[in-house]
């Protein structure tokens, strides 16, 4: 028997594969017809029920099945006529001053750094941070042994020059008497004059040296130049103080000022002597301060000017506190209605606009609270009339 050709072998293979796929696709004979052909239907039903449940839950959470705006007394509904005696007010424009704040820092007007003028060992520091002192109180005591010895040395030198000056004066007097008798020459008399004048000059220099030594001795006791409060002490007993080293810092708490950075465009609006509002937020204080100084130099980093203001110092003010000054700008016009005219529906703010005796509920956008009124940013125009709830009902809502 002849062997099948290649084409016949390929045809037989395709037929056998198709037959096996048809056989494998048949459902088992022992399963019910509803299961064999209805699996997709069961899946569809489960998906439909789940979708309906999720939809109902979302609608319930959104408040679809609840009344959103409960009735409030006898207020008219939108589109109804107003009952007799309903209070109406008109939206009105008011003018208010406008300000821009500038950040500042409270600093003392008089702040003093007490530094040493000599090199010496510190014997005692008699003050601490926060301590009140009066002018003339001793703050720091330095070792003065060398200075006391220098004063004694200068006084001894002054005594020596005083004795020399007295002897030169006596020699000059004798030379003058002898010159009158033609006993000494003119040259000798001139020499006596020069010697007396030289010794007198040495005596004056010695006396000034004594004064200088006493002044240096006074540097051993550092006293307070003003009455105030100690901010910080920067040395302790046993340390060596060098000339120029700050040992104690203090300031006068009765004279404080606020130094604020004001941008270039606003600094030109301020004048020395003008009153501006000053705010200390941490203390909840707001007062009027006077512009004392405008530094005529702009800071390159911030493009701003330093403005110093001062005024009556309220209690509790300390150096370094945060504050603001309000720089006046042009006045602004605001559209306002009474707060009692505002209705809140969920997150919406609305008013009952009255037009031809009928109520039209209109959404508005609110701004700042201004006393009993509220700023209206959009939704109303000047002269629009709105209904107002009685004060008792507005307080309870």
C-alpha positions, 0 to 999 in steps of 0.5 A: 500500500503506498504511503500518504503524501505530505499534503494528505498527512497535513489534511488528516492532522487538521481534521483530527485537531478540529474533532478533538476540540469539538469533543472537548467543548461538549458539556458533561452529560451528567450536568443539568442543562440550566447549569451548562448553558446559564452560568453567564446569567447567574453572574449577570444577576449577581452583578446587577444586585451588587450595582443596585446596592452600591447605587442605593448606598451612595444616594442615601449618603448624599441625602437624596432621601432626606429633606435638605432644607427644613421649614423655618417658622413662617419664612416665605418659600422661594417665589411666594409673596412676603407676608405683612410686616416682613423686615426688608433691608437694602444692600449698601456700600460703606467706605473703610480705610485699608491697610497693609501690614509690615512685619516688625520686631520690638527693640529698645530705644536705648540699649547699652553694651558695657565693655572693658577698657583695660585688660584685667582679671574679673573679680566679681560680676554683680548682676544677672540677666533680667535684673533691674539696675539703676544708673551708677550701680556697679556691674563688674569689678576688675582686678585693680592691684596694678592700677593702684600701684600705677597711681602711687607711682604717678603721685610719687613722680608728681611729688618729685617734680613739685620739689624740683619746681620749687627749687628752680623757682628759688634759684630764679628768685636768687638770680634775679636779686643778684642780677639787680646787683650786677653780680650774675650775667644775663646768660645766667639769669636766662638759664635760671628762667629756663630751668624754672619754666622746665621744672614747672612743665614737668610738674604739670605733666606729672600731675596729669599722669596722676589724673590718668592713672586715677582714670585707669583705676576707675575702669576697674569698676564698670557701672551702669550708664542708664537705669534699666534691665540687664539683658545678658552677662557675657563673662564670669568671675575669673575670666580675663577681660580684654579692651573692647570685650562686652561684659554686660548688655542692658536696655531701658524697658520704659522706652521701646520701639518697633522696627519694621521692614516696609517695602519700597512702594509703601515706605513713601506713604509714611511720614515722620510724626504720623500715627499708624496702628501697631499690633502685638499679636502674642499679647492681643494688643493693638495701639497707635504708634508714632513714626519716629524714624525712616532709615533712608537706605533700602535693604538690597536683599528685601528691597525694603526700608526700616521704619521705627515707630514708638508710643506708650509702652504697654505692660508686658513688652520685652525686646525681641517680640513679634509685631506688625505695623499697618501702613495706610492705603486708599480707602475701599468700598464694601457691599454689606448686608446684615448678618441676619439676612444670610441663610445657610443651606448646607455649604451654600450661603444665600439671601432672600432677594425681594423683587416685586413683592416676591422672594427670590432665593439667591446664592451669594459669596461672603467676605469679612465680618464687619460688626453686625454686617457681612461683606458680599463679594458677589451675588448682590448689587447696591440697593437690592432689598433682602429680607431679614430674620428677627434677631431672636431667630437669627441668634438661635439658628 
